[in-house]
Amino acid sequence: MNFSLIAFLLGRLSLALSAILLLPIGLALFYNDGSAVEFAIASFTALFVGLGFVQYGRFDEKEDISLREGFATVVFSWILTGVICALPYAFLQILDPMSAVFESVSGLTTTGATAITNLAVVPKTVLFWRSFTHWLGGIGIIVLFIALLPQVAGGAVHLFNAEVSGFGQERLLPRIRTTAGALFFIYCLFTVIGTGFLVICGMSRFDAVTHSMSAIATGGFSTYDNSVMHFDSISIEVVLALIMFLGGGNFALYYAVTQRGIKNLWRDSEFKSYMMIIGVLTGLITLNLFFSSNLPFFEGLRCAFFQVISFATTTGFVSYDYDTWPTFSKLLLCLLYLVGACAGSTAGGIKVGRFVVMTRAIAAELRRAIHPQMLLTVNFNGRVMPIAVVAAISRFFFVYIMTIAVMALLLVSTGLGIEESIFAVASCLSSVGPAFGSVGATGNYADINSFGKLVLCLTMLLGRLELFTMLALLRSEFWSNNRNW
């Protein structure tokens, strides 16, 4: 393990974060909300840490990053960034240190779970910072890192693959750094367009910027305690739903559309399944609300449409208190955030593509049970999926469920109820944020103790890094110097 190389990369990342923290400093001076000094201290702290890492580290431009160093750099980068981005919350005494880290990790992993109980008394700069951490985490710290750091050479593929979600990822362009730059451009374009439409719909420029960043990152932090319910506007809900929908799609597919036409959307099995899931579940919940809750049909359709997209994309914006909905509708929402959206998106969850492959694999096994001699294959996007890929997806499903079980057990030990523990862990692992009960639509995570918040922080990082990137570090051979990675 080349620790000096990892230290150098972490140092450069910390220096970049120090520069990024200059943005909220300028905003704090503009709004004169009394938070400029604390953000400045956080920036200087990141600068000091970065210089220390760079001084210790060493980088040879001829030396590539190995798979092992790529994994370690990605995991340590998320942890380091989570701590640095938590400093403003702690310095301003808005949250205690553990809660500050929880808020920061929740923002960066685009989870949207909050420990702040009253956003009305929080400085505007901090509200911007919360959404901005969503925006940074949505594009992916490492993808952004690759796009802006010219020294990273051929080993960047290991950073990219450890960061980008999904399976069978393909490079859009011959060079990874160029690919990261293309994704970054599309991401910025969607953010700007979303902001413009929200302003047209009546949002203030500040709210439009923060909500657009949260929506495209599928994060869910709002500037109000009651989230999107505050606006009570159909037009705003429709625009946010469309931004979330785009955030839940595969950004690589969007780039392919710009190069080869919109037909690529309809040829993609995952994207078609993504749209079908949203359409079918919106219809089911609308009917359930109409017949069981006596909501007018179009009012139920409005609520169902927004919440289905919010949960399907693992954003977590709330336009209606869904805790008051019938159990059938709430269970469908729970299933939605476990499925998640598309691979290569900013969303969390297991991903629609994996569910499509597993569904077809199960169908193939059922046919094999009837016709043992039949040669059966699993197709996805017009290609036969290798057995190794199907097996890897099966392992991912198993580890995902086991992670929920283990983390929920740890959370129950803090005194939280079993149902709330399971929903909270599943929500954080899928990067949703709001769950049910005390951590539901109108609740928050403030009352969970420090150990519980630590468990949920690890859960959020596991979900954001697709489990195996982080779990690989638990293996003893990962740290062994005599292993060829």
C-alpha positions as CSV (number, residue, x, y, z in Angstrom):
1,M,0.0,0.0,0.0
2,N,1.5,3.3,-1.1
3,F,0.4,5.5,1.9
4,S,2.4,8.5,0.7
5,L,0.4,8.5,-2.6
6,I,-2.9,8.3,-0.7
7,A,-1.8,11.1,1.6
8,F,-0.9,13.3,-1.3
9,L,-4.3,12.8,-2.9
10,L,-6.1,13.4,0.3
11,G,-4.0,16.5,0.8
12,R,-5.0,17.9,-2.6
13,L,-8.6,17.1,-1.9
14,S,-8.4,18.9,1.4
15,L,-6.9,21.9,-0.3
16,A,-9.7,21.9,-2.8
17,L,-12.2,21.8,0.0
18,S,-10.4,24.8,1.6
19,A,-11.0,26.7,-1.6
20,I,-14.6,25.6,-1.9
21,L,-15.3,26.9,1.6
22,L,-14.4,30.4,0.3
23,L,-17.8,30.4,-1.4
24,P,-19.9,30.3,1.8
25,I,-17.6,32.9,3.3
26,G,-18.5,35.3,0.5
27,L,-22.1,34.4,0.9
28,A,-22.0,35.0,4.6
29,L,-20.5,38.5,4.1
30,F,-23.2,39.2,1.5
31,Y,-26.1,38.2,3.8
32,N,-24.3,39.5,6.9
33,D,-25.7,36.5,8.9
34,G,-22.8,36.2,11.3
35,S,-21.3,32.9,10.0
36,A,-18.3,34.3,8.0
37,V,-15.8,33.8,10.8
38,E,-16.7,30.2,11.4
39,F,-16.6,29.3,7.7
40,A,-13.2,31.0,7.5
41,I,-11.9,29.0,10.4
42,A,-13.2,25.8,8.7
43,S,-11.4,26.9,5.5
44,F,-8.1,27.5,7.3
45,T,-8.5,24.1,9.1
46,A,-8.9,22.4,5.7
47,L,-5.9,24.3,4.4
48,F,-3.8,23.3,7.3
49,V,-4.8,19.6,7.0
50,G,-4.2,19.7,3.3
51,L,-0.7,21.1,3.6
52,G,0.1,18.5,6.2
53,F,-1.0,15.6,4.0
54,V,0.8,17.1,0.9
55,Q,4.0,17.6,3.0
56,Y,3.9,14.0,4.0
57,G,2.7,12.6,0.7
58,R,4.6,12.0,-2.5
59,F,3.3,11.7,-6.0
60,D,5.1,10.5,-9.1
61,E,3.3,11.4,-12.4
62,K,4.7,8.2,-13.9
63,E,3.1,6.1,-11.1
64,D,-0.5,4.8,-11.6
65,I,-3.0,4.3,-8.8
66,S,-3.6,0.7,-8.2
67,L,-7.0,-0.9,-7.4
68,R,-6.2,-1.1,-3.7
69,E,-5.0,2.5,-3.5
70,G,-8.1,3.6,-5.5
71,F,-10.4,1.9,-3.0
72,A,-8.6,3.4,0.0
73,T,-8.4,6.9,-1.5
74,V,-12.2,6.8,-2.2
75,V,-13.2,5.7,1.3
76,F,-10.8,8.0,3.1
77,S,-11.7,10.9,0.9
78,W,-15.4,10.5,1.9
79,I,-14.5,10.3,5.5
80,L,-12.1,13.3,5.4
81,T,-14.7,15.4,3.4
82,G,-17.4,14.4,5.9
83,V,-15.4,15.7,8.8
84,I,-14.2,18.9,7.1
85,C,-17.7,19.8,5.9
86,A,-19.0,19.2,9.4
87,L,-16.8,22.0,10.9
88,P,-19.1,24.9,10.1
89,Y,-22.0,23.2,12.0
90,A,-19.8,22.6,15.0
91,F,-18.0,26.0,15.0
92,L,-21.4,27.8,14.8
93,Q,-22.7,25.5,17.7
94,I,-25.7,24.6,15.6
95,L,-25.0,20.9,16.3
96,D,-22.8,18.9,18.7
97,P,-19.7,17.4,17.0
98,M,-21.2,13.9,16.3
99,S,-24.5,15.5,15.0
100,A,-22.4,17.8,12.8
101,V,-20.6,14.9,11.2
102,F,-24.0,13.2,10.8
103,E,-25.4,16.3,9.0
104,S,-22.3,16.6,6.9
105,V,-22.2,12.9,5.8
106,S,-26.0,13.0,5.2
107,G,-25.5,15.9,2.9
108,L,-22.5,14.5,1.0
109,T,-24.1,11.1,0.5
110,T,-27.2,12.8,-0.7
111,T,-29.2,11.2,2.0
112,G,-31.0,14.2,3.4
113,A,-31.5,12.9,7.0
114,T,-31.2,15.9,9.3
115,A,-30.4,16.4,13.0
116,I,-31.4,20.1,12.9
117,T,-34.7,20.7,14.7
118,N,-35.4,24.3,13.6
119,L,-34.2,25.5,10.3
120,A,-35.8,28.9,10.8
121,V,-33.0,30.0,13.2
122,V,-30.2,28.7,11.0
123,P,-28.2,31.3,9.1
124,K,-28.9,31.4,5.3
125,T,-25.3,30.6,4.5
126,V,-25.6,27.3,6.5
127,L,-28.8,26.5,4.6
128,F,-26.9,27.0,1.4
129,W,-24.0,24.9,2.7
130,R,-26.3,22.0,3.4
131,S,-27.7,21.9,-0.1
132,F,-24.2,22.6,-1.6
133,T,-22.9,19.5,0.2
134,H,-25.7,17.6,-1.6
135,W,-24.5,19.0,-4.9
136,L,-20.9,18.1,-4.3
137,G,-21.8,14.6,-3.1
138,G,-24.2,14.0,-6.0
139,I,-21.7,14.4,-8.7
140,G,-19.3,12.4,-6.6
141,I,-16.3,13.8,-4.8
142,I,-14.0,11.5,-6.7
143,V,-15.5,12.2,-10.1
144,L,-15.2,15.9,-9.5
145,F,-11.7,15.2,-8.1
146,I,-10.7,13.4,-11.4
147,A,-12.2,16.2,-13.5
148,L,-10.2,18.9,-11.8
149,L,-6.9,17.2,-10.9
150,P,-4.7,16.9,-14.0
151,Q,-2.0,14.8,-12.2
152,V,-4.1,11.7,-11.9
153,A,-3.1,9.5,-14.7
154,G,-4.0,6.0,-15.8
155,G,-4.9,4.9,-12.3
156,A,-7.9,7.2,-12.3
157,V,-10.0,4.3,-13.6
158,H,-9.9,2.7,-10.2
159,L,-11.1,5.9,-8.5
160,F,-13.8,6.3,-11.1
161,N,-15.0,2.7,-10.9
162,A,-15.0,2.8,-7.1
163,E,-17.1,5.9,-7.1
164,V,-19.7,5.5,-9.9
165,S,-22.6,3.3,-8.9
166,G,-24.1,0.4,-10.7
167,F,-22.8,-2.6,-12.6
168,G,-21.1,-3.1,-16.0
169,Q,-20.1,0.6,-16.2
170,E,-18.8,1.7,-19.5
171,R,-16.6,4.6,-20.2
172,L,-18.3,7.3,-22.3
173,L,-15.1,8.6,-23.7
174,P,-11.6,7.2,-24.1
175,R,-10.2,9.1,-21.2
176,I,-11.6,8.8,-17.7
177,R,-10.9,12.4,-16.9
178,T,-12.7,13.5,-20.0
179,T,-15.6,11.3,-19.0
180,A,-15.8,12.9,-15.6
181,G,-15.7,16.3,-17.2
182,A,-18.6,15.4,-19.5
183,L,-20.7,14.2,-16.6
184,F,-19.9,17.3,-14.6
185,F,-21.0,19.6,-17.4
186,I,-24.4,17.8,-17.8
187,Y,-24.8,17.9,-14.0
188,C,-24.2,21.7,-14.0
189,L,-26.5,22.2,-16.9
190,F,-29.4,20.4,-15.3
191,T,-28.8,22.5,-12.1
192,V,-28.9,25.8,-13.9
193,I,-32.0,24.9,-15.9
194,G,-33.8,23.6,-12.8
195,T,-32.9,26.8,-10.9
196,G,-34.4,29.0,-13.8
197,F,-37.6,27.1,-13.9
198,L,-38.1,27.2,-10.1
199,V,-37.6,31.0,-10.2
200,I,-40.2,31.2,-12.9
201,C,-42.6,29.2,-10.7
202,G,-42.3,31.8,-7.9
203,M,-39.4,30.6,-5.7
204,S,-36.9,33.2,-4.5
205,R,-33.5,32.9,-6.1
206,F,-32.0,31.6,-2.9
207,D,-34.6,28.9,-2.5
208,A,-34.5,28.0,-6.2
209,V,-30.7,27.5,-6.1
210,T,-30.7,25.4,-2.9
211,H,-33.7,23.3,-4.0
212,S,-32.4,22.7,-7.5
213,M,-29.0,21.6,-6.1
214,S,-30.8,19.2,-3.7
215,A,-33.1,17.9,-6.4
216,I,-30.6,17.1,-9.1
217,A,-28.4,15.5,-6.4
218,T,-31.4,13.5,-5.3
219,G,-30.6,14.7,-1.7
220,G,-33.6,16.2,-0.1
221,F,-32.3,19.0,2.1
222,S,-34.8,21.9,2.1
223,T,-34.5,25.4,3.6
224,Y,-37.7,24.8,5.5
225,D,-38.6,22.3,8.2
226,N,-41.8,21.1,6.4
227,S,-39.8,20.7,3.1
228,V,-41.7,21.3,-0.1
229,M,-45.0,21.4,1.8
230,H,-44.0,25.0,2.7
231,F,-44.6,26.2,-0.9
232,D,-48.0,24.4,-1.5
233,S,-47.5,25.0,-5.3
234,I,-48.3,22.5,-8.0
235,S,-46.0,24.1,-10.5
236,I,-43.0,24.0,-8.0
237,E,-43.8,20.3,-7.3
238,V,-43.9,19.5,-11.0
239,V,-40.6,21.2,-11.7
240,L,-38.9,19.6,-8.7
241,A,-40.3,16.2,-9.7
242,L,-38.8,16.6,-13.2
243,I,-35.4,17.6,-11.8
244,M,-35.4,14.6,-9.4
245,F,-36.5,12.4,-12.3
246,L,-33.5,13.6,-14.3
247,G,-31.2,13.1,-11.3
248,G,-32.4,9.5,-11.0
249,G,-31.5,8.7,-14.6
250,N,-28.2,7.4,-15.9
251,F,-26.0,10.4,-16.7
252,A,-24.0,8.3,-19.1
253,L,-27.2,7.6,-21.0
254,Y,-27.9,11.4,-21.2
255,Y,-24.5,11.9,-22.8
256,A,-25.2,9.1,-25.3
257,V,-28.5,10.9,-26.2
258,T,-26.6,14.1,-27.0
259,Q,-24.4,12.1,-29.3
260,R,-26.7,9.5,-30.9
261,G,-30.2,10.8,-30.4
262,I,-33.2,10.4,-28.0
263,K,-33.9,6.9,-29.3
264,N,-31.2,5.7,-26.9
265,L,-33.6,6.4,-24.0
266,W,-36.2,4.0,-25.3
267,R,-33.6,1.3,-26.1
268,D,-32.4,1.3,-22.5
269,S,-34.1,-1.5,-20.5
270,E,-33.2,0.1,-17.1
271,F,-34.6,3.6,-18.1
272,K,-37.8,2.1,-19.4
273,S,-38.2,0.0,-16.2
274,Y,-37.5,3.1,-14.2
275,M,-40.3,5.0,-15.9
276,M,-42.7,2.0,-15.7
277,I,-42.1,1.6,-11.9
278,I,-42.9,5.3,-11.3
279,G,-46.0,5.2,-13.5
280,V,-47.4,2.0,-12.0
281,L,-46.8,2.9,-8.4
282,T,-48.1,6.4,-8.9
283,G,-51.4,4.8,-10.2
284,L,-51.6,2.3,-7.3
285,I,-51.0,4.9,-4.6
286,T,-53.4,7.4,-6.2
287,L,-56.2,4.7,-6.2
288,N,-55.4,3.7,-2.6
289,L,-55.6,7.3,-1.4
290,F,-58.8,7.9,-3.3
291,F,-60.6,4.8,-2.0
292,S,-59.1,4.6,1.5
293,S,-58.3,8.2,2.5
294,N,-61.1,9.9,0.8
295,L,-58.7,12.3,-0.9
296,P,-60.1,13.8,-4.2
297,F,-58.7,11.9,-7.1
298,F,-56.5,14.7,-8.5
299,E,-55.3,15.7,-5.1
300,G,-54.3,12.1,-4.5
301,L,-52.6,12.0,-7.9
302,R,-50.7,15.2,-7.1
303,C,-49.4,13.8,-3.8
304,A,-48.7,10.3,-5.1
305,F,-46.8,11.6,-8.2
306,F,-44.5,13.8,-6.2
307,Q,-43.8,11.3,-3.4
308,V,-43.3,8.4,-5.7
309,I,-40.6,10.3,-7.7
310,S,-39.1,11.6,-4.4
311,F,-38.8,8.1,-3.0
312,A,-38.0,6.3,-6.3
313,T,-35.0,8.7,-6.8
314,T,-34.2,8.4,-3.1
315,T,-34.4,12.2,-2.8
316,G,-36.7,12.5,0.3
317,F,-38.5,15.8,-0.4
318,V,-41.9,15.8,1.3
319,S,-44.9,17.5,-0.2
320,Y,-47.5,15.7,2.0
321,D,-47.4,14.0,5.4
322,Y,-47.3,10.4,4.0
323,D,-47.2,9.0,7.6
324,T,-51.0,9.6,7.5
325,W,-51.4,7.5,4.4
326,P,-52.8,3.9,4.4
327,T,-50.3,1.2,5.2
328,F,-50.4,-0.1,1.6
329,S,-49.2,3.2,0.2
330,K,-46.5,3.5,2.9
331,L,-45.2,0.0,2.1
332,L,-45.0,0.8,-1.6
333,L,-42.9,3.9,-0.7
334,C,-40.6,1.7,1.3
335,L,-40.2,-0.7,-1.5
336,L,-39.5,2.2,-3.9
337,Y,-36.5,3.5,-1.9
338,L,-35.0,0.0,-1.7
339,V,-35.2,-0.3,-5.4
340,G,-33.8,3.2,-6.1
341,A,-33.3,4.6,-9.5
342,C,-30.8,4.0,-12.4
343,A,-27.2,3.0,-12.2
344,G,-24.9,5.9,-13.0
345,S,-27.3,8.3,-11.4
346,T,-27.1,10.5,-8.2
347,A,-29.7,8.2,-6.5
348,G,-29.1,5.5,-4.0
349,G,-30.8,2.2,-3.5
350,I,-30.1,-1.2,-5.0
351,K,-30.8,0.3,-8.5
352,V,-33.4,-0.6,-11.1
353,G,-30.9,-2.4,-13.4
354,R,-30.1,-4.9,-10.7
355,F,-33.7,-5.6,-10.1
356,V,-34.4,-6.1,-13.8
357,V,-31.5,-8.6,-14.1
358,M,-32.5,-10.4,-10.9
359,T,-36.2,-10.6,-12.0
360,R,-35.1,-12.1,-15.3
361,A,-32.7,-14.5,-13.6
362,I,-35.5,-15.7,-11.3
363,A,-37.8,-16.2,-14.3
364,A,-35.0,-18.2,-16.0
365,E,-34.6,-20.4,-12.9
366,L,-38.3,-21.1,-12.7
367,R,-38.3,-22.2,-16.4
368,R,-35.2,-24.3,-15.7
369,A,-37.1,-26.1,-12.9
370,I,-39.7,-27.1,-15.4
371,H,-37.2,-27.8,-18.3
372,P,-33.9,-28.9,-16.6
373,Q,-32.2,-29.5,-19.9
374,M,-33.0,-26.1,-21.4
375,L,-30.2,-23.7,-21.9
376,L,-31.4,-20.4,-20.5
377,T,-29.8,-16.9,-20.5
378,V,-30.5,-13.6,-18.9
379,N,-30.7,-10.7,-21.3
380,F,-30.2,-7.0,-20.5
381,N,-30.2,-4.2,-23.1
382,G,-30.1,-6.7,-25.9
383,R,-27.0,-8.5,-24.5
384,V,-26.6,-11.8,-22.7
385,M,-25.4,-11.1,-19.1
386,P,-22.4,-13.2,-18.1
387,I,-23.0,-15.6,-15.3
388,A,-20.3,-13.8,-13.2
389,V,-22.3,-10.5,-13.4
390,V,-25.6,-12.2,-12.4
391,A,-23.8,-13.9,-9.5
392,A,-22.3,-10.6,-8.5
393,I,-25.7,-9.0,-8.4
394,S,-27.0,-11.8,-6.3
395,R,-24.2,-11.3,-3.8
396,F,-25.0,-7.6,-3.7
397,F,-28.6,-8.3,-2.9
398,F,-27.6,-10.6,0.0
399,V,-25.0,-8.2,1.4
400,Y,-27.5,-5.3,1.1
401,I,-30.2,-7.1,3.2
402,M,-27.6,-8.3,5.7
403,T,-26.3,-4.8,6.1
404,I,-29.8,-3.6,7.0
405,A,-30.1,-6.4,9.5
406,V,-26.8,-5.8,11.2
407,M,-27.0,-2.0,11.3
408,A,-30.6,-2.2,12.5
409,L,-29.5,-4.5,15.3
410,L,-26.9,-1.9,16.4
411,L,-29.4,0.9,16.2
412,V,-31.9,-1.0,18.3
413,S,-29.3,-1.3,21.0
414,T,-29.5,2.5,21.4
415,G,-33.1,2.2,22.6
416,L,-34.8,3.1,19.3
417,G,-37.8,1.0,18.4
418,I,-37.3,-2.0,16.1
419,E,-39.6,-0.7,13.3
420,E,-38.0,2.8,13.4
421,S,-34.5,1.2,13.5
422,I,-35.2,-0.9,10.4
423,F,-36.8,1.9,8.4
424,A,-34.0,4.4,9.5
425,V,-31.2,2.1,8.4
426,A,-32.9,1.1,5.2
427,S,-33.5,4.8,4.5
428,C,-29.9,5.8,5.2
429,L,-28.5,2.9,3.2
430,S,-30.7,3.8,0.3
431,S,-29.8,7.5,0.7
432,V,-33.4,8.6,1.2
433,G,-33.3,10.4,4.6
434,P,-37.0,10.6,5.8
435,A,-38.4,7.2,6.8
436,F,-41.4,6.6,9.0
437,G,-42.5,7.3,12.5
438,S,-40.3,9.7,14.5
439,V,-37.8,9.9,11.6
440,G,-40.6,10.2,9.0
441,A,-42.1,13.0,7.0
442,T,-42.5,15.5,9.9
443,G,-39.7,14.1,12.1
444,N,-35.9,14.2,12.2
445,Y,-32.9,12.3,13.6
446,A,-32.0,14.7,16.4
447,D,-33.1,12.4,19.2
448,I,-30.9,9.5,18.2
449,N,-27.8,9.3,20.4
450,S,-24.2,9.7,19.3
451,F,-23.6,6.0,18.8
452,G,-26.8,5.7,16.8
453,K,-25.7,8.6,14.6
454,L,-22.3,7.0,14.1
455,V,-24.0,3.8,13.0
456,L,-26.1,5.7,10.5
457,C,-23.1,7.6,9.2
458,L,-21.4,4.3,8.4
459,T,-24.6,3.1,6.8
460,M,-24.9,6.2,4.6
461,L,-21.2,5.7,3.5
462,L,-21.8,2.0,2.8
463,G,-24.8,2.9,0.6
464,R,-23.1,5.7,-1.2
465,L,-20.1,3.6,-2.0
466,E,-22.1,0.5,-3.1
467,L,-21.1,-1.6,-0.1
468,F,-18.1,-3.5,-1.4
469,T,-15.8,-0.5,-1.9
470,M,-15.9,0.1,1.8
471,L,-16.2,-3.4,3.0
472,A,-13.1,-4.4,1.1
473,L,-11.1,-2.5,3.7
474,L,-12.1,-4.9,6.4
475,R,-10.2,-7.7,4.8
476,S,-6.7,-8.3,6.2
477,E,-5.2,-9.0,2.8
478,F,-6.3,-5.5,1.7
479,W,-3.5,-4.1,3.9
480,S,-0.9,-6.8,3.1
481,N,2.1,-5.5,1.2
482,N,2.8,-8.8,-0.5
483,R,-0.5,-8.9,-2.4
484,N,-0.5,-7.9,-6.1
485,W,-3.5,-5.6,-6.7
